[in-house]
Amino acid sequence: MAGHSKWANIKHRKAATDSKRAKIFTKIAKDLVIAARQGGGDPDQNSSLRLVLQKAKRANMPTKNIERAIKRGTGELEGGELYELLYEGYAPNGVGLVIEVVTDNKNRAVAELRHTLSRYGGSLAADGAVTWQFTRKGSITIGGENAEEIDQDELFMIAAEAGADDIEFGDPIEIYCEIENFQAVQIALGENDIEFDEASLIYDPNTPMELGAKEAVQVMKVVEALDDLDDVQNVFSALDITDEAIAEMMA
């Protein structure tokens, strides 16, 4: 799972200097709509919504935007229907991609995906062609001051006893677990006053591909371009990201 953790780190570092705030707000707004639609508009009763609200506040998202998205999710405001879709594809060098999309226009979304992949030497794949390379797992992220101040040994023991099967220490800290233990790990962290930033389900590659730095950067650029699309919420790749590739990507 090192690839997912390292890619999260890259996005975290790039976000500090990213001027595309409107795109960031668009993605968060969709998360708010979905969370409110699925669990209601009260964050005290909806843990998913509470986590997205924390993300919105860290991004300095305007309060009116937050409130509008939540009301759209609960049906208090009208808006186009949002569709949650899953696409599969290939980056250069045959690296598998799983792309989560939330859109109000399916035709636009797939056209943008196809164009972006083609531009960077990739392609869309048929349903089922790539997902078999991945396992669905829970991912819990701890970042910022929470990551800096935490006792790593204590965190490891708490998470492991609750069912976590891997922890990547860094900024952010990533905790991974099987789906059936996902809720238990979140509860254990909360009971021990350990605040986390995000809790989501990811696609973890079963056998990450190892590429040279140059080839890995080609893949990472495709992932970044896809991630920049308004309709794309998450991109998961089967790439094992090396430190050399990160250094070249961040240069």
Phi and psi restraints in degrees (value plus and minus 20) as a CYANA .aco file:
   2 ALA   PHI     -79.5   -39.5
   2 ALA   PSI     -54.9   -14.9
   3 GLY   PHI     -81.5   -41.5
   3 GLY   PSI     -64.3   -24.3
   4 HIS   PHI     -84.3   -44.3
   4 HIS   PSI     -63.8   -23.8
   5 SER   PHI     -83.0   -43.0
   5 SER   PSI     -63.2   -23.2
   6 LYS   PHI     -88.5   -48.5
   6 LYS   PSI     -57.6   -17.6
   7 TRP   PHI     -86.5   -46.5
   7 TRP   PSI     -57.4   -17.4
   8 ALA   PHI     -81.1   -41.1
   8 ALA   PSI     -57.7   -17.7
   9 ASN   PHI     -86.5   -46.5
   9 ASN   PSI     -62.0   -22.0
  10 ILE   PHI     -80.7   -40.7
  10 ILE   PSI     -67.9   -27.9
  11 LYS   PHI     -82.6   -42.6
  11 LYS   PSI     -58.4   -18.4
  12 HIS   PHI     -81.0   -41.0
  12 HIS   PSI     -64.5   -24.5
  13 ARG   PHI     -92.2   -52.2
  13 ARG   PSI     -59.2   -19.2
  14 LYS   PHI     -90.5   -50.5
  14 LYS   PSI     -49.6    -9.6
  15 ALA   PHI     -82.9   -42.9
  15 ALA   PSI     -47.8    -7.8
  16 ALA   PHI     -84.6   -44.6
  16 ALA   PSI     -45.2    -5.2
  17 THR   PHI    -138.9   -98.9
  17 THR   PSI     -11.7    28.3
  18 ASP   PHI     -99.3   -59.3
  18 ASP   PSI     105.2   145.2
  19 SER   PHI    -109.3   -69.3
  19 SER   PSI     -22.5    17.5
  20 LYS   PHI    -105.8   -65.8
  20 LYS   PSI      38.2    78.2
  21 ARG   PHI     -83.6   -43.6
  21 ARG   PSI     -54.6   -14.6
  22 ALA   PHI     -80.7   -40.7
  22 ALA   PSI     -60.7   -20.7
  23 LYS   PHI     -87.7   -47.7
  23 LYS   PSI     -58.1   -18.1
  24 ILE   PHI     -82.7   -42.7
  24 ILE   PSI     -64.3   -24.3
  25 PHE   PHI     -83.7   -43.7
  25 PHE   PSI     -58.1   -18.1
  26 THR   PHI     -81.0   -41.0
  26 THR   PSI     -64.4   -24.4
  27 LYS   PHI     -85.1   -45.1
  27 LYS   PSI     -63.6   -23.6
  28 ILE   PHI     -85.2   -45.2
  28 ILE   PSI     -59.9   -19.9
  29 ALA   PHI     -79.9   -39.9
  29 ALA   PSI     -60.2   -20.2
  30 LYS   PHI     -85.7   -45.7
  30 LYS   PSI     -59.6   -19.6
  31 ASP   PHI     -81.1   -41.1
  31 ASP   PSI     -59.9   -19.9
  32 LEU   PHI     -84.7   -44.7
  32 LEU   PSI     -63.9   -23.9
  33 VAL   PHI     -80.1   -40.1
  33 VAL   PSI     -67.8   -27.8
  34 ILE   PHI     -85.1   -45.1
  34 ILE   PSI     -64.5   -24.5
  35 ALA   PHI     -83.0   -43.0
  35 ALA   PSI     -62.5   -22.5
  36 ALA   PHI     -89.0   -49.0
  36 ALA   PSI     -56.9   -16.9
  37 ARG   PHI     -85.8   -45.8
  37 ARG   PSI     -57.4   -17.4
  38 GLN   PHI    -103.4   -63.4
  38 GLN   PSI     -52.4   -12.4
  39 GLY   PHI    -149.7  -109.7
  39 GLY   PSI     -14.4    25.6
  40 GLY   PHI      73.6   113.6
  40 GLY   PSI     148.7   188.7
  41 GLY   PHI    -113.6   -73.6
  41 GLY   PSI     -14.9    25.1
  42 ASP   PHI    -117.9   -77.9
  42 ASP   PSI      89.7   129.7
  43 PRO   PHI     -83.0   -43.0
  43 PRO   PSI     -43.3    -3.3
  44 ASP   PHI     -89.6   -49.6
  44 ASP   PSI     -43.9    -3.9
  45 GLN   PHI    -128.6   -88.6
  45 GLN   PSI     -22.3    17.7
  46 ASN   PHI    -152.7  -112.7
  46 ASN   PSI      76.8   116.8
  47 SER   PHI     -85.8   -45.8
  47 SER   PSI     -53.5   -13.5
  48 SER   PHI     -84.3   -44.3
  48 SER   PSI     -63.5   -23.5
  49 LEU   PHI     -84.5   -44.5
  49 LEU   PSI     -59.6   -19.6
  50 ARG   PHI     -80.0   -40.0
  50 ARG   PSI     -61.3   -21.3
  51 LEU   PHI     -87.7   -47.7
  51 LEU   PSI     -60.0   -20.0
  52 VAL   PHI     -87.5   -47.5
  52 VAL   PSI     -56.3   -16.3
  53 LEU   PHI     -81.7   -41.7
  53 LEU   PSI     -58.8   -18.8
  54 GLN   PHI     -82.0   -42.0
  54 GLN   PSI     -61.6   -21.6
  55 LYS   PHI     -83.3   -43.3
  55 LYS   PSI     -62.2   -22.2
  56 ALA   PHI     -82.7   -42.7
  56 ALA   PSI     -60.6   -20.6
  57 LYS   PHI     -89.7   -49.7
  57 LYS   PSI     -57.3   -17.3
  58 ARG   PHI     -84.4   -44.4
  58 ARG   PSI     -51.2   -11.2
  59 ALA   PHI    -105.2   -65.2
  59 ALA   PSI     -19.1    20.9
  60 ASN   PHI      39.3    79.3
  60 ASN   PSI      19.5    59.5
  61 MET   PHI     -90.4   -50.4
  61 MET   PSI     112.3   152.3
  62 PRO   PHI     -76.6   -36.6
  62 PRO   PSI     120.4   160.4
  63 THR   PHI     -78.1   -38.1
  63 THR   PSI     -58.6   -18.6
  64 LYS   PHI     -84.9   -44.9
  64 LYS   PSI     -54.4   -14.4
  65 ASN   PHI     -86.7   -46.7
  65 ASN   PSI     -60.3   -20.3
  66 ILE   PHI     -83.4   -43.4
  66 ILE   PSI     -69.4   -29.4
  67 GLU   PHI     -82.9   -42.9
  67 GLU   PSI     -59.3   -19.3
  68 ARG   PHI     -85.0   -45.0
  68 ARG   PSI     -61.0   -21.0
  69 ALA   PHI     -85.5   -45.5
  69 ALA   PSI     -62.1   -22.1
  70 ILE   PHI     -85.0   -45.0
  70 ILE   PSI     -63.4   -23.4
  71 LYS   PHI     -85.0   -45.0
  71 LYS   PSI     -53.6   -13.6
  72 ARG   PHI     -86.1   -46.1
  72 ARG   PSI     -58.5   -18.5
  73 GLY   PHI     -87.4   -47.4
  73 GLY   PSI     -56.1   -16.1
  74 THR   PHI    -105.7   -65.7
  74 THR   PSI     -25.5    14.5
  75 GLY   PHI      70.7   110.7
  75 GLY   PSI     -16.0    24.0
  76 GLU   PHI     -93.7   -53.7
  76 GLU   PSI     -44.2    -4.2
  77 LEU   PHI    -142.5  -102.5
  77 LEU   PSI     123.6   163.6
  78 GLU   PHI     -98.5   -58.5
  78 GLU   PSI     135.1   175.1
  79 GLY   PHI    -196.9  -156.9
  79 GLY   PSI     139.7   179.7
  80 GLY   PHI     -81.4   -41.4
  80 GLY   PSI     126.7   166.7
  81 GLU   PHI     -86.5   -46.5
  81 GLU   PSI     118.5   158.5
  82 LEU   PHI    -120.0   -80.0
  82 LEU   PSI     114.1   154.1
  83 TYR   PHI    -129.8   -89.8
  83 TYR   PSI     111.7   151.7
  84 GLU   PHI    -115.8   -75.8
  84 GLU   PSI      97.4   137.4
  85 LEU   PHI    -147.1  -107.1
  85 LEU   PSI     136.8   176.8
  86 LEU   PHI    -147.3  -107.3
  86 LEU   PSI     106.5   146.5
  87 TYR   PHI    -140.7  -100.7
  87 TYR   PSI     134.2   174.2
  88 GLU   PHI    -142.4  -102.4
  88 GLU   PSI     129.6   169.6
  89 GLY   PHI    -182.1  -142.1
  89 GLY   PSI    -197.4  -157.4
  90 TYR   PHI    -148.4  -108.4
  90 TYR   PSI     115.9   155.9
  91 ALA   PHI    -110.5   -70.5
  91 ALA   PSI     155.5   195.5
  92 PRO   PHI     -74.5   -34.5
  92 PRO   PSI     134.6   174.6
  93 ASN   PHI      49.3    89.3
  93 ASN   PSI      -2.1    37.9
  94 GLY   PHI      53.6    93.6
  94 GLY   PSI      -1.0    39.0
  95 VAL   PHI     -96.9   -56.9
  95 VAL   PSI     105.2   145.2
  96 GLY   PHI     -92.6   -52.6
  96 GLY   PSI     124.8   164.8
  97 LEU   PHI    -149.8  -109.8
  97 LEU   PSI     119.4   159.4
  98 VAL   PHI    -139.0   -99.0
  98 VAL   PSI     105.4   145.4
  99 ILE   PHI    -141.9  -101.9
  99 ILE   PSI      98.9   138.9
 100 GLU   PHI    -113.1   -73.1
 100 GLU   PSI     108.8   148.8
 101 VAL   PHI    -144.3  -104.3
 101 VAL   PSI     119.7   159.7
 102 VAL   PHI    -147.3  -107.3
 102 VAL   PSI      98.1   138.1
 103 THR   PHI    -166.8  -126.8
 103 THR   PSI     138.9   178.9
 104 ASP   PHI    -123.7   -83.7
 104 ASP   PSI     -15.6    24.4
 105 ASN   PHI    -166.3  -126.3
 105 ASN   PSI      78.8   118.8
 106 LYS   PHI     -82.7   -42.7
 106 LYS   PSI     -60.7   -20.7
 107 ASN   PHI     -83.4   -43.4
 107 ASN   PSI     -62.8   -22.8
 108 ARG   PHI     -83.5   -43.5
 108 ARG   PSI     -63.5   -23.5
 109 ALA   PHI     -80.8   -40.8
 109 ALA   PSI     -68.6   -28.6
 110 VAL   PHI     -89.9   -49.9
 110 VAL   PSI     -53.3   -13.3
 111 ALA   PHI     -85.4   -45.4
 111 ALA   PSI     -61.8   -21.8
 112 GLU   PHI     -87.7   -47.7
 112 GLU   PSI     -58.7   -18.7
 113 LEU   PHI     -82.1   -42.1
 113 LEU   PSI     -68.7   -28.7
 114 ARG   PHI     -81.5   -41.5
 114 ARG   PSI     -63.5   -23.5
 115 HIS   PHI     -84.0   -44.0
 115 HIS   PSI     -65.2   -25.2
 116 THR   PHI     -86.8   -46.8
 116 THR   PSI     -64.7   -24.7
 117 LEU   PHI     -81.7   -41.7
 117 LEU   PSI     -64.6   -24.6
 118 SER   PHI     -82.7   -42.7
 118 SER   PSI     -60.0   -20.0
 119 ARG   PHI     -80.8   -40.8
 119 ARG   PSI     -53.4   -13.4
 120 TYR   PHI    -123.5   -83.5
 120 TYR   PSI      -4.2    35.8
 121 GLY   PHI      64.1   104.1
 121 GLY   PSI       0.5    40.5
 122 GLY   PHI    -133.8   -93.8
 122 GLY   PSI    -189.7  -149.7
 123 SER   PHI    -181.9  -141.9
 123 SER   PSI     137.5   177.5
 124 LEU   PHI     -95.8   -55.8
 124 LEU   PSI     134.4   174.4
 125 ALA   PHI    -143.6  -103.6
 125 ALA   PSI     141.6   181.6
 126 ALA   PHI     -89.3   -49.3
 126 ALA   PSI     135.8   175.8
 127 ASP   PHI     -76.6   -36.6
 127 ASP   PSI     110.3   150.3
 128 GLY   PHI      68.7   108.7
 128 GLY   PSI     -26.9    13.1
 129 ALA   PHI     -93.0   -53.0
 129 ALA   PSI     -43.9    -3.9
 130 VAL   PHI    -141.6  -101.6
 130 VAL   PSI     -55.7   -15.7
 131 THR   PHI     -79.3   -39.3
 131 THR   PSI     -44.2    -4.2
 132 TRP   PHI     -85.7   -45.7
 132 TRP   PSI     -37.4     2.6
 133 GLN   PHI    -101.0   -61.0
 133 GLN   PSI     -25.3    14.7
 134 PHE   PHI    -143.6  -103.6
 134 PHE   PSI     138.5   178.5
 135 THR   PHI    -141.4  -101.4
 135 THR   PSI     113.7   153.7
 136 ARG   PHI     -95.5   -55.5
 136 ARG   PSI     105.0   145.0
 137 LYS   PHI    -160.2  -120.2
 137 LYS   PSI     146.0   186.0
 138 GLY   PHI    -109.9   -69.9
 138 GLY   PSI     121.7   161.7
 139 SER   PHI    -151.0  -111.0
 139 SER   PSI     108.4   148.4
 140 ILE   PHI    -142.1  -102.1
 140 ILE   PSI     106.9   146.9
 141 THR   PHI    -129.9   -89.9
 141 THR   PSI     113.2   153.2
 142 ILE   PHI    -142.7  -102.7
 142 ILE   PSI      99.0   139.0
 143 GLY   PHI    -150.4  -110.4
 143 GLY   PSI    -199.7  -159.7
 144 GLY   PHI      41.3    81.3
 144 GLY   PSI    -160.8  -120.8
 145 GLU   PHI     -82.2   -42.2
 145 GLU   PSI     -54.2   -14.2
 146 ASN   PHI     -80.5   -40.5
 146 ASN   PSI     -58.9   -18.9
 147 ALA   PHI     -90.7   -50.7
 147 ALA   PSI     -56.1   -16.1
 148 GLU   PHI     -91.8   -51.8
 148 GLU   PSI     -55.7   -15.7
 149 GLU   PHI    -112.0   -72.0
 149 GLU   PSI     -30.3     9.7
 150 ILE   PHI     -94.2   -54.2
 150 ILE   PSI     127.1   167.1
 151 ASP   PHI    -104.1   -64.1
 151 ASP   PSI      91.7   131.7
 152 GLN   PHI     -82.9   -42.9
 152 GLN   PSI     -60.0   -20.0
 153 ASP   PHI     -84.2   -44.2
 153 ASP   PSI     -61.7   -21.7
 154 GLU   PHI     -85.2   -45.2
 154 GLU   PSI     -63.8   -23.8
 155 LEU   PHI     -80.9   -40.9
 155 LEU   PSI     -63.2   -23.2
 156 PHE   PHI     -80.3   -40.3
 156 PHE   PSI     -65.1   -25.1
 157 MET   PHI     -85.0   -45.0
 157 MET   PSI     -64.6   -24.6
 158 ILE   PHI     -83.2   -43.2
 158 ILE   PSI     -67.5   -27.5
 159 ALA   PHI     -87.8   -47.8
 159 ALA   PSI     -62.4   -22.4
 160 ALA   PHI     -84.8   -44.8
 160 ALA   PSI     -61.9   -21.9
 161 GLU   PHI     -85.4   -45.4
 161 GLU   PSI     -46.9    -6.9
 162 ALA   PHI    -105.2   -65.2
 162 ALA   PSI     -29.9    10.1
 163 GLY   PHI     100.4   140.4
 163 GLY   PSI     -17.1    22.9
 164 ALA   PHI     -87.9   -47.9
 164 ALA   PSI     124.4   164.4
 165 ASP   PHI    -136.1   -96.1
 165 ASP   PSI     -20.4    19.6
 166 ASP   PHI    -184.1  -144.1
 166 ASP   PSI     125.0   165.0
 167 ILE   PHI    -155.9  -115.9
 167 ILE   PSI     109.6   149.6
 168 GLU   PHI    -126.1   -86.1
 168 GLU   PSI      91.8   131.8
 169 PHE   PHI    -106.9   -66.9
 169 PHE   PSI     110.8   150.8
 170 GLY   PHI     153.0   193.0
 170 GLY   PSI    -176.9  -136.9
 171 ASP   PHI    -148.1  -108.1
 171 ASP   PSI      79.5   119.5
 172 PRO   PHI    -107.5   -67.5
 172 PRO   PSI     143.7   183.7
 173 ILE   PHI    -101.5   -61.5
 173 ILE   PSI     114.5   154.5
 174 GLU   PHI    -138.0   -98.0
 174 GLU   PSI     105.4   145.4
 175 ILE   PHI    -129.2   -89.2
 175 ILE   PSI     112.4   152.4
 176 TYR   PHI    -139.9   -99.9
 176 TYR   PSI     126.0   166.0
 177 CYS   PHI    -176.7  -136.7
 177 CYS   PSI     143.0   183.0
 178 GLU   PHI     -87.8   -47.8
 178 GLU   PSI     135.4   175.4
 179 ILE   PHI     -77.7   -37.7
 179 ILE   PSI     -58.5   -18.5
 180 GLU   PHI     -87.9   -47.9
 180 GLU   PSI     -36.8     3.2
 181 ASN   PHI    -124.7   -84.7
 181 ASN   PSI     -19.0    21.0
 182 PHE   PHI     -78.3   -38.3
 182 PHE   PSI     -70.7   -30.7
 183 GLN   PHI     -86.5   -46.5
 183 GLN   PSI     -59.5   -19.5
 184 ALA   PHI     -83.0   -43.0
 184 ALA   PSI     -59.4   -19.4
 185 VAL   PHI     -86.7   -46.7
 185 VAL   PSI     -62.3   -22.3
 186 GLN   PHI     -81.7   -41.7
 186 GLN   PSI     -62.9   -22.9
 187 ILE   PHI     -83.7   -43.7
 187 ILE   PSI     -62.9   -22.9
 188 ALA   PHI     -82.2   -42.2
 188 ALA   PSI     -60.9   -20.9
 189 LEU   PHI     -83.5   -43.5
 189 LEU   PSI     -64.5   -24.5
 190 GLY   PHI     -83.6   -43.6
 190 GLY   PSI     -60.0   -20.0
 191 GLU   PHI     -86.7   -46.7
 191 GLU   PSI     -41.1    -1.1
 192 ASN   PHI    -125.6   -85.6
 192 ASN   PSI      -0.2    39.8
 193 ASP   PHI      36.4    76.4
 193 ASP   PSI      15.6    55.6
 194 ILE   PHI    -121.2   -81.2
 194 ILE   PSI      91.1   131.1
 195 GLU   PHI    -103.0   -63.0
 195 GLU   PSI     116.0   156.0
 196 PHE   PHI    -143.6  -103.6
 196 PHE   PSI     135.0   175.0
 197 ASP   PHI    -107.7   -67.7
 197 ASP   PSI     -61.3   -21.3
 198 GLU   PHI    -161.9  -121.9
 198 GLU   PSI     130.2   170.2
 199 ALA   PHI    -159.8  -119.8
 199 ALA   PSI      95.9   135.9
 200 SER   PHI    -168.4  -128.4
 200 SER   PSI     145.3   185.3
 201 LEU   PHI    -114.1   -74.1
 201 LEU   PSI     113.5   153.5
 202 ILE   PHI    -140.8  -100.8
 202 ILE   PSI     149.1   189.1
 203 TYR   PHI    -127.2   -87.2
 203 TYR   PSI      91.0   131.0
 204 ASP   PHI    -119.9   -79.9
 204 ASP   PSI     104.9   144.9
 205 PRO   PHI     -85.6   -45.6
 205 PRO   PSI     113.9   153.9
 206 ASN   PHI     -89.0   -49.0
 206 ASN   PSI     -60.5   -20.5
 207 THR   PHI    -155.6  -115.6
 207 THR   PSI      66.9   106.9
 208 PRO   PHI     -76.7   -36.7
 208 PRO   PSI     119.1   159.1
 209 MET   PHI    -102.9   -62.9
 209 MET   PSI     115.1   155.1
 210 GLU   PHI    -120.5   -80.5
 210 GLU   PSI     103.4   143.4
 211 LEU   PHI    -147.0  -107.0
 211 LEU   PSI     142.7   182.7
 212 GLY   PHI     -86.9   -46.9
 212 GLY   PSI     144.0   184.0
 213 ALA   PHI     -77.0   -37.0
 213 ALA   PSI     -64.4   -24.4
 214 LYS   PHI     -82.1   -42.1
 214 LYS   PSI     -66.5   -26.5
 215 GLU   PHI     -88.3   -48.3
 215 GLU   PSI     -57.4   -17.4
 216 ALA   PHI     -84.3   -44.3
 216 ALA   PSI     -59.1   -19.1
 217 VAL   PHI     -83.5   -43.5
 217 VAL   PSI     -56.5   -16.5
 218 GLN   PHI     -77.9   -37.9
 218 GLN   PSI     -63.1   -23.1
 219 VAL   PHI     -88.2   -48.2
 219 VAL   PSI     -64.2   -24.2
 220 MET   PHI     -83.4   -43.4
 220 MET   PSI     -52.5   -12.5
 221 LYS   PHI     -88.8   -48.8
 221 LYS   PSI     -55.8   -15.8
 222 VAL   PHI     -84.5   -44.5
 222 VAL   PSI     -65.5   -25.5
 223 VAL   PHI     -80.9   -40.9
 223 VAL   PSI     -62.8   -22.8
 224 GLU   PHI     -84.6   -44.6
 224 GLU   PSI     -62.3   -22.3
 225 ALA   PHI     -83.6   -43.6
 225 ALA   PSI     -61.4   -21.4
 226 LEU   PHI     -85.1   -45.1
 226 LEU   PSI     -62.1   -22.1
 227 ASP   PHI     -83.2   -43.2
 227 ASP   PSI     -45.6    -5.6
 228 ASP   PHI     -97.8   -57.8
 228 ASP   PSI     -34.3     5.7
 229 LEU   PHI     -90.1   -50.1
 229 LEU   PSI     117.1   157.1
 230 ASP   PHI     -78.7   -38.7
 230 ASP   PSI     -56.6   -16.6
 231 ASP   PHI    -101.0   -61.0
 231 ASP   PSI     -32.9     7.1
 232 VAL   PHI    -110.2   -70.2
 232 VAL   PSI     105.3   145.3
 233 GLN   PHI    -115.4   -75.4
 233 GLN   PSI     -61.6   -21.6
 234 ASN   PHI    -168.3  -128.3
 234 ASN   PSI     126.4   166.4
 235 VAL   PHI    -148.8  -108.8
 235 VAL   PSI     108.3   148.3
 236 PHE   PHI    -138.1   -98.1
 236 PHE   PSI     111.8   151.8
 237 SER   PHI    -139.5   -99.5
 237 SER   PSI     138.9   178.9
 238 ALA   PHI    -111.7   -71.7
 238 ALA   PSI       0.5    40.5
 239 LEU   PHI    -107.3   -67.3
 239 LEU   PSI     116.8   156.8
 240 ASP   PHI    -111.5   -71.5
 240 ASP   PSI      82.8   122.8
 241 ILE   PHI     -98.5   -58.5
 241 ILE   PSI     106.3   146.3
 242 THR   PHI    -114.2   -74.2
 242 THR   PSI     141.0   181.0
 243 ASP   PHI     -83.2   -43.2
 243 ASP   PSI     -54.3   -14.3
 244 GLU   PHI     -84.5   -44.5
 244 GLU   PSI     -60.0   -20.0
 245 ALA   PHI     -87.0   -47.0
 245 ALA   PSI     -59.3   -19.3
 246 ILE   PHI     -80.7   -40.7
 246 ILE   PSI     -66.3   -26.3
 247 ALA   PHI     -80.0   -40.0
 247 ALA   PSI     -60.8   -20.8
 248 GLU   PHI     -90.2   -50.2
 248 GLU   PSI     -58.2   -18.2
 249 MET   PHI     -86.1   -46.1
 249 MET   PSI     -57.4   -17.4
 250 MET   PHI    -104.4   -64.4
 250 MET   PSI     -31.2     8.8
